[in-house]
Amino acid sequence: MFEKLGEILRKATDKIANAVFLDKNLVDSIVRDLQRALIEADVSIVLVKNLSDKIRKAALDERIKGIEKKEHMIKLLHDELTAILGEHKQIKLIKQKGKQNRIMLLGLYGAGKTTTVAKLGNYFAKRGNKVALIGLDTHRPAAPEQLKQLAEKHKINYFIDTEEKNPVKVWENLEKSGKLKSYDVVILDTAGRHTLDDSLVKEIKALAKKINPTETILIMPADIGQAAKKQSQEFKQAVNISGVIITRMDSTAKGGGALTACAETKAPVNFIATGEKINDIEAFDPKTFLSRLLGMGDLQTLIEKIKSVTDKKSQEKIQKKLEEGKLSLEDVVEQARSLNTLGGFEKIKGMIPGFMKVKDKIPENVLENQEAKIAKWEHIIKSMTKEEKENPEILEKQTSRISRIAKGAGAHTSDVRSLLKQYKMLKEMMKSGMTDMDMSKGMSQKQLQKLAKKFGKKVRRF
């Protein structure tokens, strides 16, 4: 959806950085490209005009000279684009004993509430929380069954009542039973309507009064575009929503409109849903989102997505192995399977720093048939001794061992070497990431040094 916008933004920053001097023609060319890309992404015309005016003003400011002007313009572009995407508001769970996190989801018909309830439940469960999903949509007949199927498929606890038609009474009965006391996070699915009418407002106000939620989140599909502004305003006035989750971000060009419309109404976007699978949800941070568009990657979100497909024990196990430098071939296959669960390389390529600059050099078929490749690797590993699995380095110059393993797995020696190459690459990448990456700020020292060299002076973090 944002690929074209990202390409235009990368070209704009490169033009500014590489220009000998910034004249009016160059600035006008950059502004025209930006305007076209932002409008195609359904960003408000008013916001586009404001951004254009600020860029032109910065370019013509005679007080700023040479390289400093370039830095100033790039920083201005970065800051203004971040601002129109809205503020960063992460849902911080209460961790005090006796305090329960109650997250109530609201929205109109077709927004994807029930699916998002399951995604959010899985997201928090994978981060070590005891989660329960509660079905309070008593209007749509299929809602309880849908919630039940999603919860059971992904092993999340749930509570529904197919007999009681009053959602307030469903909640009261659950509270009286004491069944919810042991849960850290309770996520509530509520009913929708075609419009925000009086009956829906009355129902969600009654539920909010009884439940006393710690977060009240509006679910909106991205394809409503700038109409998100009106909808978020109406819900805020009715029930004082604390945040928004935007669904269907993978399927529409209007996502830019929904994001910026929410920012205009001061309704922070907490999460964006990027597909149909249970793990296709990510915390929204305008800075890292923009970083991805600019081709600088988003390692923090990538790490979060990996957490969403592996349980806490597996994460701790792989972390310990990495710290001790004891990565095995089985760990490599496990990580490859996790990547496949995330939706394959297509879903995460934009999060890898520098990938957008080299993507054209990667053969088209190199990332295909990942499932078949993983299955082949598993057969190869089964043909190895324990020593070979845990210390693959011993195989590098042992042609006879590689031939034996390939024959035992019914594979070619090239397949064995491909697995060894993957192991070596992952180990080096992990080692480099642990030594160079400042995860709290998102850019490595090497990346900063490259930027500094490009601009010919010290570069400060944006």
C-alpha positions in Angstrom: 0.0 0.0 0.0 2.7 2.5 1.0 5.4 1.1 -1.3 5.1 4.0 -3.8 5.0 6.6 -1.1 8.1 5.0 0.5 9.9 5.0 -2.9 9.1 8.7 -3.4 10.3 9.6 0.1 13.6 7.7 -0.3 14.2 9.5 -3.6 13.4 12.9 -2.1 15.9 12.4 0.8 18.5 11.2 -1.6 18.0 14.2 -3.9 18.4 16.6 -1.0 21.5 14.7 0.4 23.3 14.5 -2.9 22.5 18.0 -4.3 25.5 20.3 -4.6 23.1 23.2 -3.7 19.4 23.4 -3.3 17.8 25.7 -6.0 14.1 26.5 -6.5 13.7 24.0 -9.4 15.1 21.1 -7.4 12.9 22.0 -4.3 9.8 22.4 -6.6 10.5 19.0 -8.1 10.8 17.3 -4.7 7.6 19.0 -3.4 5.6 17.9 -6.5 6.7 14.3 -6.1 5.8 14.3 -2.4 2.4 15.9 -3.0 1.5 13.4 -5.7 2.6 10.4 -3.5 0.8 11.7 -0.3 -2.4 12.5 -2.1 -2.4 9.0 -3.7 -2.0 7.6 -0.2 -5.2 9.6 0.7 -3.5 12.1 3.0 -5.6 15.2 3.6 -5.0 18.0 1.0 -4.6 20.5 3.9 -1.9 18.4 5.5 -0.1 18.0 2.2 -0.2 21.8 1.5 1.1 22.6 5.0 4.0 20.2 4.5 4.8 21.6 1.1 4.9 25.2 2.4 7.2 24.3 5.3 9.7 22.5 2.9 9.7 25.5 0.5 10.2 27.9 3.4 13.2 25.8 4.8 14.8 25.7 1.4 14.6 29.4 0.9 15.8 30.3 4.5 19.0 32.2 3.8 20.1 31.9 7.5 20.9 28.2 7.0 23.8 27.4 4.7 25.2 24.4 2.8 25.2 21.0 4.4 23.3 22.4 7.4 20.4 23.3 5.2 20.3 19.7 3.8 20.3 18.3 7.3 17.7 20.8 8.3 15.4 19.9 5.3 15.7 16.1 5.8 15.0 16.5 9.6 12.0 18.8 8.8 10.6 16.2 6.3 11.1 13.4 8.9 9.5 15.4 11.7 6.5 16.7 9.7 5.7 13.3 8.3 5.9 11.8 11.7 3.6 14.5 13.1 0.9 13.9 10.5 0.9 10.2 11.3 0.0 11.0 14.9 1.4 10.5 18.4 2.8 7.2 19.7 0.6 5.6 22.4 1.6 2.2 23.5 -0.9 0.2 25.6 1.0 -0.3 28.9 -0.5 -3.1 30.9 -1.0 -2.7 34.7 1.3 -5.2 36.4 0.1 -4.6 40.0 -1.3 -7.5 42.0 -5.1 -7.4 42.2 -5.3 -5.0 39.2 -6.8 -6.4 36.1 -6.4 -5.0 32.6 -9.8 -4.7 30.8 -9.6 -3.8 27.2 -13.0 -3.1 25.6 -13.2 -3.0 21.8 -15.9 -1.0 20.0 -16.8 -0.5 16.3 -19.4 -0.6 13.6 -20.4 -3.7 11.6 -17.7 -5.1 9.3 -14.8 -3.3 11.0 -13.2 -6.7 12.1 -13.8 -6.5 15.9 -14.1 -10.2 16.7 -11.0 -11.1 14.6 -9.1 -8.2 16.2 -10.1 -9.4 19.7 -8.4 -12.8 18.9 -5.3 -11.1 17.4 -4.9 -8.8 20.4 -5.5 -11.7 22.8 -2.7 -13.7 21.1 -0.4 -10.6 21.1 -0.6 -10.2 24.8 -0.6 -13.9 25.6 2.7 -14.4 23.7 4.2 -11.7 25.9 3.6 -13.7 29.1 0.2 -12.5 30.1 -2.8 -14.7 31.1 -5.5 -13.7 28.7 -9.3 -14.3 28.5 -11.5 -13.2 25.6 -15.1 -12.3 26.5 -18.0 -12.3 24.0 -20.4 -9.5 24.7 -21.8 -9.2 21.1 -25.3 -10.6 21.7 -26.8 -9.0 18.5 -24.9 -10.7 15.7 -25.8 -14.5 15.9 -22.5 -15.7 14.5 -20.3 -13.6 16.8 -20.1 -16.1 19.8 -19.3 -19.0 17.5 -16.7 -17.0 15.6 -15.0 -16.0 18.9 -15.1 -19.6 20.1 -13.5 -20.9 17.0 -10.7 -18.3 16.9 -9.9 -18.8 20.6 -9.8 -22.6 20.5 -7.7 -22.6 17.3 -5.1 -20.4 18.9 -5.4 -21.8 22.5 -6.7 -18.7 24.1 -9.2 -18.9 27.0 -12.6 -17.5 26.3 -16.1 -17.0 27.9 -19.3 -16.7 25.9 -23.0 -17.1 26.8 -25.3 -18.2 24.0 -28.4 -18.0 26.0 -28.3 -14.5 27.7 -29.1 -11.6 25.2 -28.3 -8.7 27.6 -24.5 -8.0 27.4 -24.5 -6.2 30.8 -26.0 -9.3 32.4 -23.4 -11.6 30.6 -20.7 -9.5 32.3 -22.4 -9.4 35.7 -22.8 -13.2 35.7 -19.2 -13.7 34.8 -18.0 -11.4 37.6 -20.2 -13.1 40.2 -18.8 -16.5 39.1 -15.3 -15.4 40.0 -14.0 -17.1 36.8 -12.1 -13.9 35.6 -10.1 -13.2 38.8 -7.0 -15.2 37.7 -6.6 -13.3 34.4 -4.1 -10.5 33.8 -5.8 -9.2 30.6 -9.5 -9.5 29.7 -10.4 -8.4 26.2 -14.1 -7.7 25.5 -15.8 -8.1 22.1 -18.9 -5.8 21.9 -21.8 -5.5 19.4 -21.8 -3.1 16.4 -24.3 -1.4 14.3 -24.4 0.0 10.8 -24.1 3.5 12.3 -23.4 4.9 15.7 -27.1 5.2 16.7 -28.6 5.9 20.1 -29.1 2.2 20.9 -25.4 1.4 20.4 -24.3 4.5 22.4 -26.6 3.5 25.3 -25.4 -0.1 25.2 -21.6 0.7 25.2 -22.1 3.4 27.9 -23.9 0.9 30.2 -21.1 -1.7 29.6 -18.3 0.9 30.2 -20.0 1.9 33.5 -20.2 -1.8 34.7 -16.8 -3.0 33.3 -14.7 0.1 34.1 -12.2 -0.7 31.2 -8.6 0.3 31.4 -8.6 0.9 27.6 -11.6 1.6 25.3 -10.4 1.0 21.7 -12.2 1.8 18.5 -11.8 -0.7 15.6 -11.8 1.0 12.1 -11.1 -0.5 8.7 -8.4 1.4 6.7 -10.6 1.5 3.6 -12.9 4.2 5.1 -9.9 6.7 4.5 -10.5 10.2 5.6 -14.0 9.3 6.8 -12.1 8.0 9.9 -12.0 11.5 11.1 -15.8 11.8 11.5 -16.1 8.3 13.0 -13.4 8.8 15.6 -14.8 12.1 16.6 -18.3 10.7 17.0 -17.1 7.7 19.1 -14.8 10.0 21.2 -17.8 12.3 22.0 -20.0 9.3 22.9 -17.7 7.1 25.0 -14.3 8.8 25.3 -12.2 6.2 23.4 -8.6 5.9 24.5 -7.2 4.7 21.2 -7.8 3.1 17.7 -6.8 -0.1 15.9 -6.9 0.2 12.1 -7.7 -3.0 10.3 -7.2 -4.0 6.6 -4.0 -2.0 6.3 -2.8 -4.5 3.7 -5.6 -4.1 1.2 -6.2 -0.5 0.5 -4.6 2.7 -0.7 -6.7 4.7 1.8 -4.7 3.7 4.8 -2.8 7.0 4.8 -6.2 8.8 5.1 -7.3 6.7 8.0 -4.0 7.2 9.9 -3.8 10.9 9.3 -7.5 11.4 10.0 -7.1 9.8 13.4 -4.1 12.0 14.1 -6.2 15.1 13.3 -8.8 14.1 15.9 -6.1 13.3 18.5 -7.2 9.7 18.6 -3.9 7.8 18.9 -3.5 4.6 16.8 -2.4 1.8 19.1 -2.2 -1.0 16.6 -2.5 -1.7 12.8 -3.7 -5.0 11.4 -1.9 -6.0 8.3 -3.5 -9.3 7.2 -5.9 -12.2 8.0 -3.6 -14.3 10.1 -3.5 -14.3 13.9 0.0 -12.6 14.0 -0.9 -9.9 11.5 -1.1 -7.2 14.0 1.6 -4.7 15.2 2.0 -1.9 17.6 1.9 1.4 15.7 4.7 3.9 16.2 4.8 6.8 13.7 8.7 7.0 13.9 9.4 3.4 13.1 6.6 3.3 10.5 8.2 6.2 8.7 11.6 4.6 9.1 10.3 1.6 7.2 8.9 3.9 4.4 12.3 5.6 4.2 14.1 2.2 3.7 15.8 2.4 7.1 14.0 -0.6 8.4 12.2 -1.2 11.7 14.1 -3.8 13.8 12.0 -3.1 16.9 8.8 -4.1 15.2 10.5 -7.0 13.6 11.6 -8.3 17.0 8.0 -7.7 18.3 6.6 -9.7 15.4 9.0 -12.6 16.2 7.9 -12.5 19.8 4.3 -12.9 18.5 5.0 -16.3 16.9 7.2 -17.8 19.7 6.4 -18.4 23.3 8.3 -16.8 26.1 10.3 -20.0 26.9 11.5 -20.3 23.3 12.5 -16.7 23.2 14.6 -17.0 26.4 16.1 -20.3 25.1 17.3 -18.7 21.8 18.4 -15.5 23.6 20.6 -17.6 25.9 22.1 -19.6 23.0 22.9 -16.4 21.1 24.6 -14.9 24.2 26.7 -18.0 24.6 27.4 -18.3 20.9 25.9 -21.8 20.8 23.4 -21.5 17.9 22.6 -24.9 16.4 21.2 -25.9 13.0 17.9 -26.9 14.7 17.7 -23.3 15.9 18.1 -22.0 12.3 15.2 -24.1 11.1 13.1 -23.0 14.0 13.8 -19.3 13.1 13.0 -20.0 9.5 9.7 -21.6 10.5 8.9 -18.6 12.6 9.6 -16.4 9.6 7.2 -18.5 7.5 4.5 -18.2 10.3 4.9 -14.4 10.1 3.6 -14.6 6.5 7.0 -15.1 4.8 9.6 -12.6 3.7 7.1 -10.3 1.9 5.5 -9.4 5.2 8.8 -8.3 6.9 11.2 -7.2 4.2 10.4 -3.5 4.8 11.5 -3.9 8.4 15.1 -5.0 7.5 17.5 -2.0 7.3 18.8 -1.4 3.9 16.8 -4.1 2.2 14.9 -1.7 -0.1 18.2 -0.6 -1.7 19.2 -4.2 -2.6 15.8 -5.8 -3.3 16.3 -5.5 -7.1 19.5 -7.6 -6.9 17.7 -10.5 -5.2 16.5 -13.2 -7.7 12.7 -13.5 -7.9 12.5 -17.1 -7.0 15.0 -17.1 -4.1 12.3 -16.4 -1.4 9.7 -18.8 -2.9 8.9 -22.4 -1.7 10.0 -21.6 1.9 7.9 -24.4 3.3 9.4 -27.0 1.0 12.9 -25.7 1.8 12.3 -26.0 5.6 11.0 -29.6 5.2 14.2 -30.5 3.3 16.4 -28.9 5.9 14.6 -30.9 8.6 15.4 -34.2 6.8 19.1 -33.1 6.4 19.4 -32.4 10.2 17.9 -35.8 11.0 20.8 -37.4 9.0 23.4 -35.6 11.1 25.1 -36.7 14.3 24.6 -34.8 17.5 28.0 -33.2 17.2 27.3 -32.0 13.6 24.0 -30.5 14.6 25.4 -28.5 17.5 28.8 -27.6 15.8 28.1 -27.2 12.1 31.4 -25.5 11.6 33.1 -28.9 11.5 31.3 -29.7 8.2 32.6 -26.7 6.2 35.6 -28.6 4.8 34.4 -32.1 5.3 33.2 -33.1 1.8 32.8 -36.8 2.8 30.5 -35.8 5.8 28.4 -33.6 3.6 28.0 -36.3 1.0 27.0 -38.8 3.7 24.4 -36.4 5.2 22.9 -35.6 1.7 22.6 -39.3 0.8 20.9 -40.1 4.1 18.4 -37.3 3.6 17.7 -38.0 0.0 19.0 -34.5 -0.9 21.8 -32.9 -2.9 25.1 -31.8 -1.4 24.1 -28.3 -2.5 21.1 -28.4 -0.2 23.3 -29.2 2.8 25.7 -26.4 1.9 22.6 -24.1 1.5 21.6 -24.9 5.1 25.2 -24.3 6.4 25.3 -21.0 4.6 22.0 -20.0 6.2 23.4 -21.0 9.6 26.5 -18.9 9.1 24.6 -15.9 7.9 22.1 -16.0 10.8 24.9 -16.4 13.3 26.9 -13.5 11.9 23.8 -11.3 11.7 22.8 -12.1 15.3 26.3 -11.5 16.5 26.5 -8.2 14.7 23.1 -7.1 15.9 23.9 -7.8 19.5 27.1 -5.8 19.5 26.2 -2.9 17.3 22.5 -2.3 17.7 21.1 0.1 20.3 17.6 -1.4 20.4 16.1 1.4 22.4 16.8 3.9 19.7 16.5 1.7 16.6 19.7 2.6 14.6 23.1 0.9 14.9 26.3 2.8 15.4 27.4 1.6 11.9 24.2 3.0 10.4 24.9 6.4 12.0 28.5 6.4 10.8 27.3 5.8 7.3 24.9 8.7 7.5 27.6 10.9 9.0 30.0 10.0 6.1 27.2 10.7 3.6 26.6 14.2 5.0 30.2 14.9 5.7 29.8 15.7 9.4 28.3 14.4 12.7 24.7 13.3 12.4 22.5 13.6 15.4 19.6 11.2 16.0 16.3 12.6 14.8 
